[in-house]
Amino acid sequence: MTLHLIKLCVGASSVEELGTWQAGRVEEQKKAGLKPRLFHTTFQAPKRQDELLDGGSIYWVIKGMIQARQRLMGFEDGHKKNGTRCCLLLLDEKLVPVRPLPRRAFQGWRYLFPDDAPTDLGSGDKRLA
């Protein structure tokens, strides 16, 4: 069964700003001679990784609304810049706008079931698996 994550996008005021910020990270990696990839760091690794990788996405809450999603591509152990261990949520580069849906603030990430996920903009009433 497919499962998604939902996460607050702290610091971005729009989907476009998130996309610009992510493109900047990719450019920084290229300039540093690294293989470019998008990821988000989180303290806790999801335990239901197989379900998340079965077509799951991370849904971004921006300014109190779920506004976009990105496909989850994998998980890796990593380290933050300060050296603390973390989990890397590997993301597809494509940022997909979704029908805005209000969501209250929360800490960390949460699982999101497909029936509760907003549809992609322009996809009609079709729900993602």
Disulfide bonds with the S-S distance in Angstrom:
none
